[in-house]
Amino acid sequence: MRRRRIAAGVVAAGLAVAGLWHLGGGAWIYAKAALAQVLLEGSWERTQRGEDKVRPWPWADTWPVARLRVPRLDVSVIVLEGASGRTLAFGPGHHQGTPLPGRPGNSLISAHRDTHFRFLKDLEPGDEIRIEGAAGTARRYRVTGAAIVDRRQARLAGGGDRPRLTLVTCYPFDAVVPGGPLRYLVFAEAAERI
């Protein structure tokens, strides 16, 4: 009888440790995303003072290119250059090959649905998005709509003569398994400069 109790205690302790390990891993994703934005503030300030490609930490392969704000939702995030998995772990990423926000054409910015772009589901047509560029220039955008697309079939154009913005994240927002083929897109058209 005593051996069964000890065995049950060992199993319970093992399950508790495994549970804490998984909880810690999940919490680490959110903590890393939040901490990165704090560290990026210093790089962003140096970028605005005119320094070029200011890496937020020595081993970074990205740098700040813009600040994205949504006043109605009290959102403010620093956008990084590139949209690799490493970059998106720390913040929204600007897709290379598309114009920087504020320039003519369609600028694509991606982020994870459970961290930096969790707010996309709350955006509504008419909402204001503000983008501040590295040189201090700022532009207002107005949300025009949203769509759910299959990434294997969708092609997003980067051209055109008017500044546009497409924000991209995985879909559905409450999915348990990461990734998948569906993407949630929010479209915005340039309004006036600030």
N, C-alpha and C positions, 0 to 999 in steps of 0.2 A: 504494500500500500504506500509505503514511504517513497519507494522508487517511482511510482506513478506520479506522486505529487511533485517530486523533484523534476521528473521528465516534463510534466505539464508546466512547471515554473520555467524551465529552460526554453521550452517552445514559446511560451508567452513572452518571455524576455526577448527572444529572437525576433518574434513578430513585432514587438514594440520598437526594437532597434531598426528593423527594416522599414517600418512605418515612418519613424523619425527621419531616417535617411532619405526617403522619397519626399517627405514634406520639406526637408531642408533643401533638396535639389530644386523643387518647385519654387521655393521662396528665393533661392539664389538667382533665378532668372529675373524676378521682379526687382530684387535688390541691385543686381548688376545694371539693369536698365535705368533705375533711378540714380544710382551713383555715377554712372557714365554721364548723364546730363549735367550733374554738378561739376564734374571734371571738364566737360566740354565748355562750360561757361568761360573758363580762363582762356581756352583756345579761341573762342569766339571773340572775346574782348581784344586779344592780340590781332586777330584777323581784321577786325574793324579799324584798328590803328594802322593798317596797311601791310602787315606781314603776310607773306604768301604761303599757303599750304601748311598752316600751323597744326602739327600733329598733337593731339591731346595727351598722349603718353609716348614715350620713346619708341615702342614697338608697333605703334599704330600704322596702318596702311591706308588711313583715311584722314580727312580734315573737315572742319565746318565750312559749309558754303552758303547757308541761309538760316534764318530763324522763322519758324512757322507759328502763327498765333491764330487762335479762334476765340475772339473776345466773349461771345455768348456762353461758351463752355469753359472759359478760364483755362485754355490750353496754351502752352508755350513750349515748343521743343526745338532743339537745334538739329538741322538737317546736315547730314554728312555726305561727302562725295563717294559715290559707288553704292551698289545695292547687293553686295555679296552677303552671305550668311554671317560672316564675321562682323561686317559693318552693321547689319540690322540688329545684332545682339545689343548694340550700344545706342542706337537711335535710328530715326528715319534716314533712308538713303536716296540720294538723287541718282537716277539712272544715267550712266554715262552714255553719250550719244544722243541725249535729248537736251534741249536748251536749258540753261539755268533758269530758275524762276524769275519772272519779270521780263525775260527776253522774248522776242517773237517765236512762236511755235508752242508745241505742247510739252511742257515739263512734266516728267513722271517722277513721283516720289513714292517709295514703298516703305512699309514698316510692319511690324508684327501686330496681329489683331488683339493679342492679349497684353500688350504693353503700350507702346507709343501711339498706335493707331486704334486703340480700343474705342476712342471717341467717334470714329467715323460713323458708327451705327446711329449716332445721335444727331448728325448733321442733317439739316433740312434745306430745301431749295430757298435761296435768298440769304442764307447765312453768309456772313463775311469771314473770309480768310485773309490774313495779312502775312505777307512774305517780306522779310527784310533781307536784302542781299549783303554780301561781304563788304561792299563799298559804302554801305549805309543807305543805299536807295531802298525805298519801300514801295510796295504796290498792294492794292486791295483787289481781291477776287470775290466774286459772288458764286455760291454754289448753284449750279443749274440742274443737277440731277445725280442719280446714282444708278448703277447696274451691277448685275451679277453675271459673270462670264466664265467660260471654261478657258483656262490659260492655254490649253492645247490648240484652241481654235481662234482665240482673239488676237488681233494685231492692233497695236496702238500706234498711231502716227505721231511723229514728233514735229512735223513741218507746220507751215502756215505763217501768216504774217501778223497775227494777233496773239499776244501772250495768253496761254491757257494753262491749266493745271489739272493733272489727273493724279489723285491719291489712290494707292493700291494696297490692299491687304488680303490675307486669306479669308475664306468664307467656308462654313458658317462661323459666326463669332464664338459660339459656345461649344465648338467641336472638342472632343476629348483627344482625338488623334491629330497631331500636327500635320501641316501640309495639305495635301489633297489638290485636286485640279481646279477648284472654284476660287475665283477672286471677286472681291467686292471693290467696285470702283466708284469714286466720287469725282464728278466733273465740275470745274469752276472756270469762269471766264473773267478776264481782267476787267476791272472797273478803272477808277482813276488812281494816279499815283498819290501817295500820302505826302 
